[in-house]
Amino acid sequence: MKQYTVQLGIDDGNPVTIHSPLLVVCNSQYTGREMRISPQSVVDDGYFELLYAEEISAMELLKLFITLPSQAHLKHPENPASKSQAR
């Protein structure tokens, strides 16, 4: 699976580099109709949630998608989540 290198300027402006096939920026809990990908997101708190899985295989990524209903994807060691101030 192709890994993309992305540099993000987060909050304090120091760039963060991630290597991932997937980056999701959320300001609400749901993506699509019923996929609760970011349960900690609040629409009006002024923050975005960044979800990504660094250097993950296609099989591990598939396993993450399968765990979305139980929200176990948030506990996966390769899936850090961070909160950033909207600017």
Summary of the structure (lengths in Angstrom):
residues: 87
radius of gyration: 13.0
end to end distance: 32.0
largest distance: 35.1
contacts: 200
relative contact order: 0.22
helix: 18%
strand: 36%
